[in-house]
Structures are given as C-alpha cells and as structure tokens.
Amino acid sequence: MQQGPQGGELPQGIDGYELMVDNFADQAKIFWRSLGPQGEPMVHGVEAWAEMQRALISWVRQTQGASE
C-alpha cells in the first residue's frame, strides 16, 4: 500500500510532478514484471524514462534556485 498526501491534498508544482513520475514508474515496472521475462525490456525502458524525468526535475530545481 502506498502512502500519499493526507486529506485529499495533492502536492503542486515540481514536487507533485516528481511524485507522479515515481508512482507511475513503480506501477509500470510492477505491471511489466508480471509478464515475466518478456516484460523485462519494458522495465528497462521505464527506468530510463524515469531517470530522464528525474534529471529534468533536478535541472528545473537548479534553475529555480538560481533565479531566486
């Protein structure tokens, strides 16, 4: 069971996007792994996509910090 925000509140902005990326990647990997060895290439693709999104999130946070 995953724990999310309490009280029906969703985090906004980059934090909300990061949470969405992490949750989607976790759920997608569970799905593809359920297919056995045939799903493993897709698991690697999901991991690569999530890593690219995390790099984007990091870049956005750095640029936000530089502009403040």
Beta strands, then each sheet from edge to edge (+ up, - down):
end
